[in-house]
Amino acid sequence: MNHFLLPASSEGHPATTRFADVATKTLLDKLRALGCRVPYLQAKIFGGSSMFQKQNRTTASLARRTWPPR
């Protein structure tokens, strides 16, 4: 399970799992290392805070870019 604070990391800032793109990639990498097969994984996304209007569009765009994993 991922619980992140920000939708996407940006250049010039440390890539930590506080960001959705980094947290999702890290989770998938660890699941693959444990032997999980991507076709059998299922994503469920639950919304939380909506602090910034632009963030909603960024988060939806992030979901389309990162799922399904390639």
Backbone hydrogen bonds in HBPLUS format (Angstrom, degrees):
<---DONOR---> <-ACCEPTOR-->    atom                        ^
c    i                          cat <-CA-CA->   ^        H-A-AA   ^      H-
h    n   atom  resd res      DA  || num        DHA   H-A  angle D-A-AA Bond
n    s   type  num  typ     dist DA aas  dist angle  dist       angle   num
A0005-LEU N   A0018-ARG O   2.91 MM  13  5.38 143.3  2.05 134.7 145.3     1
A0006-LEU N   A0018-ARG O   3.05 MM  12  6.22 169.0  2.06 158.0 158.5     2
A0020-ALA N   A0006-LEU O   2.72 MM  14  6.09 152.1  1.80 155.4 164.9     3
A0013-HIS N   A0010-SER O   3.25 MM   3  5.97 149.5  2.35 139.6 140.4     4
A0019-PHE N   A0016-THR O   3.20 MM   3  6.17 173.4  2.20 124.0 126.0     5
A0023-ALA N   A0019-PHE O   2.86 MM   4  5.99 170.3  1.87 163.1 166.4     6
A0024-THR N   A0020-ALA O   2.90 MM   4  5.87 163.6  1.92 151.3 155.3     7
A0025-LYS N   A0021-ASP O   3.20 MM   4  6.24 163.7  2.23 138.8 143.5     8
A0026-THR N   A0022-VAL O   2.89 MM   4  6.01 163.8  1.92 153.0 158.0     9
A0027-LEU N   A0023-ALA O   2.94 MM   4  6.08 161.6  1.97 146.8 151.8    10
A0028-LEU N   A0024-THR O   2.97 MM   4  6.18 168.8  1.99 153.8 156.6    11
A0029-ASP N   A0025-LYS O   2.89 MM   4  6.06 160.6  1.93 151.4 157.2    12
A0030-LYS N   A0026-THR O   3.01 MM   4  6.21 159.0  2.05 149.6 154.9    13
A0031-LEU N   A0027-LEU O   2.90 MM   4  6.15 156.5  1.96 152.1 159.2    14
A0032-ARG N   A0028-LEU O   2.92 MM   4  6.11 161.4  1.96 151.5 156.1    15
A0033-ALA N   A0029-ASP O   2.99 MM   4  6.20 152.5  2.07 142.3 150.1    16
A0034-LEU N   A0030-LYS O   3.11 MM   4  6.36 134.6  2.32 138.3 149.5    17
A0034-LEU N   A0031-LEU O   3.15 MM   3  5.13 131.3  2.40  94.6 107.6    18
A0036-CYS N   A0031-LEU O   2.98 MM   5  5.41 156.0  2.04 153.2 145.4    19
A0035-GLY N   A0032-ARG O   2.91 MM   3  5.04 154.9  1.97 105.3 113.4    20
A0040-TYR N   A0037-ARG O   2.93 MM   3  5.69 153.3  2.00 125.0 132.9    21
A0041-LEU N   A0038-VAL O   2.97 MM   3  5.23 166.4  1.99 117.0 121.5    22
A0055-GLN N   A0052-PHE O   3.12 MM   3  5.23 124.6  2.44  98.9 113.0    23
A0056-ASN N   A0053-GLN O   3.28 MM   3  5.74 134.7  2.50 108.3 117.6    24
A0058-THR N   A0054-LYS O   3.04 MM   4  6.35 157.4  2.09 151.6 158.8    25
A0059-THR N   A0055-GLN O   2.81 MM   4  5.99 161.1  1.85 157.2 161.1    26
A0060-ALA N   A0056-ASN O   3.11 MM   4  6.27 162.9  2.14 146.0 150.4    27
A0061-SER N   A0057-ARG O   2.96 MM   4  6.08 156.6  2.01 144.8 151.8    28
A0062-LEU N   A0058-THR O   2.85 MM   4  6.05 150.7  1.94 145.4 153.9    29
A0063-ALA N   A0059-THR O   2.98 MM   4  6.26 157.0  2.04 149.6 154.8    30
A0064-ARG N   A0060-ALA O   3.15 MM   4  6.45 156.8  2.20 146.4 151.9    31
A0065-ARG N   A0061-SER O   3.04 MM   4  6.29 144.0  2.17 143.9 154.0    32
A0065-ARG N   A0062-LEU O   3.09 MM   3  5.06 121.2  2.46  94.0 109.0    33
A0066-THR N   A0062-LEU O   2.95 MM   4  6.10 144.8  2.08 153.6 162.5    34
A0067-TRP N   A0063-ALA O   3.10 MM   4  5.84 140.3  2.26 147.9 152.6    35
